[in-house]
Amino acid sequence: MQCHARLPRCLGSSQGRPQMQLAASSRSIHARNGLARRTTRCQLSSSSSSSSSRPLSSSLVSSRCSNSSSSSSSSRSRQRWHHPCQAASSSDAGGAAAAAAAADSSEQQQQQQQQQQQLPAFTEDELRQLSAADTSLDDEALGEAWRSAFEDDLDGLYGYVDRDQLQYANRIRELKATPKHLWEQIGILDKMQSYPPGLVADMMGMGTWRLNGTVDEVFSFLVGRLESSMRELLGTDLALYPTEKWKQQGWDFIDSLDPKREWEGFSYVDMPDPLKGQEGYPRLLIENRVYSSRVFRKLHLEVAQRQDGLQVLHMVLFPRYDFDIPILAMDLVAAGGAVTLAIIDACPVTSRLQLPQHYSQTMADLQANFLPESCQARNIPEWGAQIFSSLCVCMKPNTPEELGGFMKYAIALTRAHLMYSQLLEPLRPTDKASARRLSELLACHERFCQQQLANTKTARVLEVAFDTQFTQDYMTQLMFDYAPREDVPWFDGSLARLYEYFDNVPELWTDAAEFMKTRMKLDEKKASDYLRRFLAGDPSIKLPRLSFALQHMYNYNEDFQA
């Protein structure tokens, strides 16, 4: 029984697209943070602004420095007072003035040194306040940089496809209006060599997914938009998840009629569905796409279709364990021809389930922009209450407008989340605060996976179609795995990161070392042969070959060097 829900008409055009300035915004963050850290404690005290208008860290340091400065300045004023009778005669007034100036300068230097030495050390509470204030400033700068890409055009987070279609249509009109002999001169053909990302998203849809054309078009639409957004916004940063963790396990495509993959993944083509009441009914087909990137250890898209009409779209974007970014999770479930559950949330990675202020504000703005007021929330199950934020959207769409609003919101939030990831850098345990934060991130990732595994509905569907062992392996190793010691490798293309990775995984150098040893033997044999032939008077040994032979022997043959 197929689910016959249709794409709601409310998924109409929405012009505009945020201007992507993430790279420049990222640079502004680092510049601002660097300036804040370079400011010394006493430099902060020289600010003319009032303490009430300054950040906590500035006012705290300023007050301490100003107290010390006031006491030292009063001391200097007392020491500089002289009785009138001690005035020098006019004949040596110039020399006395110079000597006095030198004495004052030396005195000021001594006073400054004493002031720095006498400045009391920060207490532990003050250091914590400074650290919290610095973190607050960093978060504020990050939020401003992120939101600047789309806050003036929230509709553009969904309507980017319409914008790209209009852009390409304008290219075609420009091409038609330009004489052919000018095409090459003005480079108009170069513009036609590629399609805008949004246009490609609608052209491809589910593309080469095996379940393409068999699932409801609501699911097909969402899969196409979500996967294409990953490819567009992550670009060359996006990589395939290690195949040994899913493809080699047979989890790229799973058929309940062929659990051991005897048909090599093509059973969905060659094996007909069983009739109701026959063995194997209802047949369950599951297809997975799994990626990774610099920020995300795993970007998982799963589509499942059961013969009796059950359909599921599951998406989780797992950050790497050292990136401070929420875990974006979404599920869409349809049965009996209608969507019965639609849920999406940026699950917090804090012990108190709190999101950064700029992130929660963005979620609230997107919900107000896309979700109809008629949407009614469903009760969140107990296991979900342990991991979801207060802004989690959990609903059963009752109208096409509500379903369309959820789909728009899901796409917009996913795109905003991917943009956010491009501004982040991994945390490093450089101090106690960052070390505690890293430990908290690990605990929150483990909590998320444990609570998801507590959802018995998913396990029951899999156990009916397969068996208990398969269900256990599939859910703990692919869907909700927690293995911080087995983080997925990623290369950013820089030699520094490449060398760092090979230092941590020395066995990868084995083949390279063997190759270099073989290459050295061949070069040594070639150099000896060139020298022998040169001494024998072979005219084919010209200067380049002779230079190669002499250079090699000099570098690697100690007897030759002697």
Secondary structure as the mmCIF struct_conf table of DSSP 4:
data_model
#
loop_
_struct_conf.conf_type_id
_struct_conf.id
_struct_conf.beg_label_comp_id
_struct_conf.beg_label_asym_id
_struct_conf.beg_label_seq_id
_struct_conf.end_label_comp_id
_struct_conf.end_label_asym_id
_struct_conf.end_label_seq_id
TURN_TY1_P TURN_TY1_P1 ARG A 9 CYS A 10
BEND BEND1 LEU A 11 LEU A 11
HELX_RH_AL_P HELX_RH_AL_P1 LEU A 22 ARG A 38
HELX_RH_AL_P HELX_RH_AL_P2 ARG A 41 SER A 45
TURN_TY1_P TURN_TY1_P2 SER A 46 SER A 46
BEND BEND2 SER A 49 SER A 49
HELX_RH_3T_P HELX_RH_3T_P1 SER A 51 SER A 53
BEND BEND3 ARG A 54 ARG A 54
HELX_RH_AL_P HELX_RH_AL_P3 LEU A 56 ARG A 80
HELX_RH_3T_P HELX_RH_3T_P2 PRO A 84 GLN A 86
HELX_LH_PP_P HELX_LH_PP_P1 ALA A 87 SER A 89
HELX_RH_3T_P HELX_RH_3T_P3 SER A 90 ASP A 92
HELX_RH_AL_P HELX_RH_AL_P4 ALA A 93 GLN A 118
BEND BEND4 LEU A 119 LEU A 119
HELX_LH_PP_P HELX_LH_PP_P2 PRO A 120 THR A 123
HELX_RH_AL_P HELX_RH_AL_P5 GLU A 124 ARG A 147
TURN_TY1_P TURN_TY1_P3 SER A 148 ASP A 152
TURN_TY1_P TURN_TY1_P4 LEU A 154 ASP A 155
HELX_RH_AL_P HELX_RH_AL_P6 GLY A 156 ALA A 177
BEND BEND5 THR A 178 THR A 178
HELX_RH_3T_P HELX_RH_3T_P4 LYS A 180 LEU A 182
HELX_RH_AL_P HELX_RH_AL_P7 TRP A 183 ILE A 186
TURN_TY1_P TURN_TY1_P5 GLY A 187 GLY A 187
HELX_RH_AL_P HELX_RH_AL_P8 ILE A 188 LYS A 191
TURN_TY1_P TURN_TY1_P6 MET A 192 MET A 192
BEND BEND6 GLN A 193 SER A 194
HELX_RH_AL_P HELX_RH_AL_P9 PRO A 197 MET A 204
TURN_TY1_P TURN_TY1_P7 GLY A 205 THR A 208
TURN_TY1_P TURN_TY1_P8 ARG A 210 THR A 214
BEND BEND7 VAL A 215 VAL A 215
HELX_RH_AL_P HELX_RH_AL_P10 GLU A 217 LEU A 234
HELX_RH_3T_P HELX_RH_3T_P5 GLY A 235 ASP A 237
STRN STRN1 ALA A 239 LEU A 240
HELX_LH_PP_P HELX_LH_PP_P3 TYR A 241 PRO A 242
HELX_RH_3T_P HELX_RH_3T_P6 THR A 243 LYS A 245
TURN_TY1_P TURN_TY1_P9 TRP A 246 GLY A 250
BEND BEND8 ASP A 252 ASP A 252
STRN STRN2 PHE A 253 ASP A 255
TURN_TY1_P TURN_TY1_P10 SER A 256 LEU A 257
TURN_TY1_P TURN_TY1_P11 PRO A 259 LYS A 260
TURN_TY1_P TURN_TY1_P12 GLU A 262 GLY A 265
HELX_RH_AL_P HELX_RH_AL_P11 SER A 267 ASP A 270
BEND BEND9 MET A 271 MET A 271
HELX_LH_PP_P HELX_LH_PP_P4 PRO A 272 LEU A 275
TURN_TY1_P TURN_TY1_P13 LYS A 276 GLY A 277
BEND BEND10 GLN A 278 GLN A 278
TURN_TY1_P TURN_TY1_P14 GLU A 279 GLY A 280
HELX_LH_PP_P HELX_LH_PP_P5 TYR A 281 TYR A 281
BEND BEND11 PRO A 282 PRO A 282
HELX_LH_PP_P HELX_LH_PP_P6 ARG A 283 ARG A 283
STRN STRN3 LEU A 284 SER A 292
BEND BEND12 ARG A 294 VAL A 295
STRN STRN4 PHE A 296 ARG A 306
TURN_TY1_P TURN_TY1_P15 GLN A 307 ASP A 308
BEND BEND13 GLY A 309 GLY A 309
STRN STRN5 GLN A 311 PRO A 319
HELX_LH_PP_P HELX_LH_PP_P7 ARG A 320 ARG A 320
TURN_TY1_P TURN_TY1_P16 TYR A 321 ASP A 322
STRN STRN6 ILE A 327 ALA A 335
TURN_TY1_P TURN_TY1_P17 GLY A 336 GLY A 337
STRN STRN7 ALA A 338 CYS A 347
BEND BEND14 THR A 350 THR A 350
TURN_TY1_P TURN_TY1_P18 SER A 351 ARG A 352
HELX_RH_AL_P HELX_RH_AL_P12 GLN A 357 PHE A 370
BEND BEND15 LEU A 371 LEU A 371
TURN_TY1_P TURN_TY1_P19 GLU A 373 SER A 374
STRN STRN8 ALA A 377 ALA A 377
HELX_LH_PP_P HELX_LH_PP_P8 ARG A 378 PRO A 381
HELX_RH_AL_P HELX_RH_AL_P13 GLU A 382 ALA A 385
TURN_TY1_P TURN_TY1_P20 GLN A 386 ILE A 387
TURN_TY1_P TURN_TY1_P21 SER A 390 LEU A 391
STRN STRN9 VAL A 393 MET A 395
BEND BEND16 THR A 399 THR A 399
HELX_RH_AL_P HELX_RH_AL_P14 PRO A 400 SER A 421
TURN_TY1_P TURN_TY1_P22 GLN A 422 LEU A 423
BEND BEND17 THR A 430 ASP A 431
HELX_RH_AL_P HELX_RH_AL_P15 LYS A 432 LEU A 453
TURN_TY1_P TURN_TY1_P23 ALA A 454 ALA A 454
HELX_RH_AL_P HELX_RH_AL_P16 THR A 456 ALA A 465
BEND BEND18 PHE A 466 PHE A 466
HELX_RH_AL_P HELX_RH_AL_P17 THR A 468 TYR A 474
HELX_RH_PI_P HELX_RH_PI_P1 MET A 475 MET A 479
BEND BEND19 PHE A 480 PHE A 480
HELX_RH_3T_P HELX_RH_3T_P7 PRO A 484 GLU A 486
HELX_LH_PP_P HELX_LH_PP_P9 ASP A 487 PRO A 489
BEND BEND20 GLY A 493 GLY A 493
HELX_RH_AL_P HELX_RH_AL_P18 LEU A 495 ASN A 504
HELX_RH_3T_P HELX_RH_3T_P8 PRO A 506 LEU A 508
HELX_RH_AL_P HELX_RH_AL_P19 TRP A 509 LEU A 535
TURN_TY1_P TURN_TY1_P24 ALA A 536 GLY A 537
TURN_TY1_P TURN_TY1_P25 PRO A 539 SER A 540
HELX_RH_AL_P HELX_RH_AL_P20 LEU A 543 TYR A 556
HELX_RH_AL_P HELX_RH_AL_P21 GLU A 558 GLN A 561
#
